[in-house]
Amino acid sequence: MPSRLTEIWVYLAASPLFGLTLTLLAYQGAFWLYRRTGSHPLANPVMLAVAMLVSILWITGTPYRSYFDGAQFVHFLLGPATVALAIPLHAQFRRLRAMALPLLVALVAGSLTAALSAVAVGYWLGASKAVLLSLAPKSVTTPIAMGIAERIGGLPSLTAVLVIITGILGAVGARYVYQALRIEDQATRGFALGIASHGIGTARAFQESEQAGAFAALAMGLNGLVTAALLPLVMAWLGRWLY
Amino acid sequence: MIGALSLLLVFQLIGEVIARAFNWPIPGPVIGMGLLFVTLILRDGPDEELHRTTGHLLQHLSLLFVPAGVGVMLYFQLMADAWLPLAVSLVVSTFITIAVTALVLRVLIRHPAAREK
């Protein structure tokens, strides 16, 4: 019997069905927990699902590669989902035009601050080149950040993790920054959170108000575009000084 | 549903082709997003089907991050080696970014030249 079970396990662990099913189940479990805690930012569903899956794979000794054989079907949807961000972006088009100039300046300032401050602190504390290049796009939404990391020579998987941590940090901490600086305007609060903390920050902003959420979504989309366009150039230029 | 998904994939495909053809540093799906955005402006918004399908897709956006996130298990060693620069850098940078963006926006919105609506 135990050998029969082992046989079944060996078959399952090698089949794409395993990785795909496990991913969907873990995410639903994580989302249930997130709801149960009243959508607490520390119970972030992505973080919980990843923690569960890593534990399961580690305990069963399953390599990431065979897990990803199944999970790649979910991963693949990041592409069309990124294209789909055009729809919420378009929904904000009129407001975007009305505040175009201030938003654009704040966008470029925020985008550069996010990358440069991360690289500067990392460099100062002795991080390696691969780590610095993985850190640089950490404020951008995951599909874009991973694409940028790949382009500039970082490690896309490490970037994906840093992106998620950045999202949680912003969602938890933004209110304290706003309190200290006395920032009360909802559009401003949402926009800054979307720049620094992409989708997870956007979800947090929507809890605060409709307007904050809309501007966070706008910031997330625009920051993806601007960072994708600027960062490879900035890092190529910085590379001459840093390493 | 199928039509809307096909449309998204076609835009992604066009984006990938452009990114590779011109060797641009921008990921293909991002170019696809930009092209779809321009198309929506020209065509006065998405139709009902596209709106609904993208709504479903984006509602579960966080699920799509999970497979890549699990990839952290490949980088445990690297993260452990660099935990101090990573942790300090992420905390400091995230808070500075929020502060700088919000302050720049506040100053510019108050500026009269930027106040035409």
Boltz contact constraints between the chains, C-beta under 6 A:
constraints:
  - contact:
      token1: [A, 23]
      token2: [B, 66]
      max_distance: 6.0
  - contact:
      token1: [A, 27]
      token2: [B, 63]
      max_distance: 6.0
  - contact:
      token1: [A, 27]
      token2: [B, 66]
      max_distance: 6.0
  - contact:
      token1: [A, 45]
      token2: [B, 62]
      max_distance: 6.0
  - contact:
      token1: [A, 46]
      token2: [B, 62]
      max_distance: 6.0
  - contact:
      token1: [A, 46]
      token2: [B, 65]
      max_distance: 6.0
  - contact:
      token1: [A, 46]
      token2: [B, 69]
      max_distance: 6.0
  - contact:
      token1: [A, 49]
      token2: [B, 66]
      max_distance: 6.0
  - contact:
      token1: [A, 50]
      token2: [B, 66]
      max_distance: 6.0
  - contact:
      token1: [A, 50]
      token2: [B, 69]
      max_distance: 6.0
  - contact:
      token1: [A, 50]
      token2: [B, 70]
      max_distance: 6.0
  - contact:
      token1: [A, 53]
      token2: [B, 70]
      max_distance: 6.0
  - contact:
      token1: [A, 54]
      token2: [B, 70]
      max_distance: 6.0
  - contact:
      token1: [A, 54]
      token2: [B, 73]
      max_distance: 6.0
  - contact:
      token1: [A, 64]
      token2: [B, 73]
      max_distance: 6.0
  - contact:
      token1: [A, 64]
      token2: [B, 74]
      max_distance: 6.0
  - contact:
      token1: [A, 71]
      token2: [B, 67]
      max_distance: 6.0
  - contact:
      token1: [A, 74]
      token2: [B, 67]
      max_distance: 6.0
  - contact:
      token1: [A, 75]
      token2: [B, 67]
      max_distance: 6.0
  - contact:
      token1: [A, 77]
      token2: [B, 64]
      max_distance: 6.0
  - contact:
      token1: [A, 78]
      token2: [B, 64]
      max_distance: 6.0
  - contact:
      token1: [A, 79]
      token2: [B, 12]
      max_distance: 6.0
  - contact:
      token1: [A, 79]
      token2: [B, 29]
      max_distance: 6.0
  - contact:
      token1: [A, 80]
      token2: [B, 8]
      max_distance: 6.0
  - contact:
      token1: [A, 80]
      token2: [B, 9]
      max_distance: 6.0
  - contact:
      token1: [A, 80]
      token2: [B, 12]
      max_distance: 6.0
  - contact:
      token1: [A, 81]
      token2: [B, 57]
      max_distance: 6.0
  - contact:
      token1: [A, 81]
      token2: [B, 61]
      max_distance: 6.0
  - contact:
      token1: [A, 81]
      token2: [B, 64]
      max_distance: 6.0
  - contact:
      token1: [A, 82]
      token2: [B, 29]
      max_distance: 6.0
  - contact:
      token1: [A, 82]
      token2: [B, 33]
      max_distance: 6.0
  - contact:
      token1: [A, 83]
      token2: [B, 8]
      max_distance: 6.0
  - contact:
      token1: [A, 83]
      token2: [B, 11]
      max_distance: 6.0
  - contact:
      token1: [A, 83]
      token2: [B, 12]
      max_distance: 6.0
  - contact:
      token1: [A, 83]
      token2: [B, 29]
      max_distance: 6.0
  - contact:
      token1: [A, 83]
      token2: [B, 32]
      max_distance: 6.0
  - contact:
      token1: [A, 83]
      token2: [B, 33]
      max_distance: 6.0
  - contact:
      token1: [A, 83]
      token2: [B, 36]
      max_distance: 6.0
  - contact:
      token1: [A, 84]
      token2: [B, 8]
      max_distance: 6.0
  - contact:
      token1: [A, 84]
      token2: [B, 54]
      max_distance: 6.0
  - contact:
      token1: [A, 84]
      token2: [B, 57]
      max_distance: 6.0
  - contact:
      token1: [A, 84]
      token2: [B, 58]
      max_distance: 6.0
  - contact:
      token1: [A, 85]
      token2: [B, 33]
      max_distance: 6.0
  - contact:
      token1: [A, 86]
      token2: [B, 33]
      max_distance: 6.0
  - contact:
      token1: [A, 86]
      token2: [B, 36]
      max_distance: 6.0
  - contact:
      token1: [A, 86]
      token2: [B, 37]
      max_distance: 6.0
  - contact:
      token1: [A, 87]
      token2: [B, 46]
      max_distance: 6.0
  - contact:
      token1: [A, 87]
      token2: [B, 54]
      max_distance: 6.0
  - contact:
      token1: [A, 89]
      token2: [B, 37]
      max_distance: 6.0
  - contact:
      token1: [A, 90]
      token2: [B, 37]
      max_distance: 6.0
  - contact:
      token1: [A, 90]
      token2: [B, 40]
      max_distance: 6.0
  - contact:
      token1: [A, 98]
      token2: [B, 117]
      max_distance: 6.0
  - contact:
      token1: [A, 101]
      token2: [B, 114]
      max_distance: 6.0
  - contact:
      token1: [A, 102]
      token2: [B, 105]
      max_distance: 6.0
  - contact:
      token1: [A, 102]
      token2: [B, 108]
      max_distance: 6.0
  - contact:
      token1: [A, 102]
      token2: [B, 109]
      max_distance: 6.0
  - contact:
      token1: [A, 102]
      token2: [B, 114]
      max_distance: 6.0
  - contact:
      token1: [A, 105]
      token2: [B, 108]
      max_distance: 6.0
  - contact:
      token1: [A, 106]
      token2: [B, 101]
      max_distance: 6.0
  - contact:
      token1: [A, 106]
      token2: [B, 104]
      max_distance: 6.0
  - contact:
      token1: [A, 106]
      token2: [B, 105]
      max_distance: 6.0
  - contact:
      token1: [A, 109]
      token2: [B, 100]
      max_distance: 6.0
  - contact:
      token1: [A, 109]
      token2: [B, 104]
      max_distance: 6.0
  - contact:
      token1: [A, 110]
      token2: [B, 97]
      max_distance: 6.0
  - contact:
      token1: [A, 110]
      token2: [B, 101]
      max_distance: 6.0
  - contact:
      token1: [A, 113]
      token2: [B, 97]
      max_distance: 6.0
  - contact:
      token1: [A, 113]
      token2: [B, 100]
      max_distance: 6.0
  - contact:
      token1: [A, 114]
      token2: [B, 97]
      max_distance: 6.0
  - contact:
      token1: [A, 117]
      token2: [B, 93]
      max_distance: 6.0
  - contact:
      token1: [A, 117]
      token2: [B, 96]
      max_distance: 6.0
  - contact:
      token1: [A, 118]
      token2: [B, 89]
      max_distance: 6.0
  - contact:
      token1: [A, 118]
      token2: [B, 93]
      max_distance: 6.0
  - contact:
      token1: [A, 121]
      token2: [B, 88]
      max_distance: 6.0
  - contact:
      token1: [A, 121]
      token2: [B, 89]
      max_distance: 6.0
  - contact:
      token1: [A, 121]
      token2: [B, 92]
      max_distance: 6.0
  - contact:
      token1: [A, 122]
      token2: [B, 85]
      max_distance: 6.0
  - contact:
      token1: [A, 122]
      token2: [B, 89]
      max_distance: 6.0
  - contact:
      token1: [A, 125]
      token2: [B, 84]
      max_distance: 6.0
  - contact:
      token1: [A, 125]
      token2: [B, 85]
      max_distance: 6.0
  - contact:
      token1: [A, 127]
      token2: [B, 82]
      max_distance: 6.0
  - contact:
      token1: [A, 127]
      token2: [B, 85]
      max_distance: 6.0
  - contact:
      token1: [A, 131]
      token2: [B, 82]
      max_distance: 6.0
  - contact:
      token1: [A, 135]
      token2: [B, 89]
      max_distance: 6.0
  - contact:
      token1: [A, 142]
      token2: [B, 65]
      max_distance: 6.0
  - contact:
      token1: [A, 144]
      token2: [B, 30]
      max_distance: 6.0
  - contact:
      token1: [A, 147]
      token2: [B, 27]
      max_distance: 6.0
  - contact:
      token1: [A, 151]
      token2: [B, 25]
      max_distance: 6.0
  - contact:
      token1: [A, 157]
      token2: [B, 71]
      max_distance: 6.0
  - contact:
      token1: [A, 157]
      token2: [B, 74]
      max_distance: 6.0
  - contact:
      token1: [A, 158]
      token2: [B, 75]
      max_distance: 6.0
  - contact:
      token1: [A, 160]
      token2: [B, 68]
      max_distance: 6.0
  - contact:
      token1: [A, 160]
      token2: [B, 69]
      max_distance: 6.0
  - contact:
      token1: [A, 161]
      token2: [B, 72]
      max_distance: 6.0
  - contact:
      token1: [A, 164]
      token2: [B, 69]
      max_distance: 6.0
  - contact:
      token1: [A, 165]
      token2: [B, 90]
      max_distance: 6.0
  - contact:
      token1: [A, 166]
      token2: [B, 90]
      max_distance: 6.0
  - contact:
      token1: [A, 166]
      token2: [B, 94]
      max_distance: 6.0
  - contact:
      token1: [A, 169]
      token2: [B, 94]
      max_distance: 6.0
  - contact:
      token1: [A, 170]
      token2: [B, 94]
      max_distance: 6.0
  - contact:
      token1: [A, 173]
      token2: [B, 95]
      max_distance: 6.0
  - contact:
      token1: [A, 174]
      token2: [B, 98]
      max_distance: 6.0
  - contact:
      token1: [A, 177]
      token2: [B, 95]
      max_distance: 6.0
  - contact:
      token1: [A, 177]
      token2: [B, 98]
      max_distance: 6.0
  - contact:
      token1: [A, 177]
      token2: [B, 99]
      max_distance: 6.0
  - contact:
      token1: [A, 183]
      token2: [B, 102]
      max_distance: 6.0
  - contact:
      token1: [A, 188]
      token2: [B, 102]
      max_distance: 6.0
  - contact:
      token1: [A, 188]
      token2: [B, 105]
      max_distance: 6.0
  - contact:
      token1: [A, 188]
      token2: [B, 106]
      max_distance: 6.0
  - contact:
      token1: [A, 192]
      token2: [B, 98]
      max_distance: 6.0
  - contact:
      token1: [A, 192]
      token2: [B, 101]
      max_distance: 6.0
  - contact:
      token1: [A, 192]
      token2: [B, 102]
      max_distance: 6.0
  - contact:
      token1: [A, 195]
      token2: [B, 101]
      max_distance: 6.0
  - contact:
      token1: [A, 196]
      token2: [B, 94]
      max_distance: 6.0
  - contact:
      token1: [A, 196]
      token2: [B, 97]
      max_distance: 6.0
  - contact:
      token1: [A, 196]
      token2: [B, 98]
      max_distance: 6.0
  - contact:
      token1: [A, 199]
      token2: [B, 61]
      max_distance: 6.0
  - contact:
      token1: [A, 228]
      token2: [B, 26]
      max_distance: 6.0
  - contact:
      token1: [A, 228]
      token2: [B, 30]
      max_distance: 6.0
  - contact:
      token1: [A, 232]
      token2: [B, 25]
      max_distance: 6.0
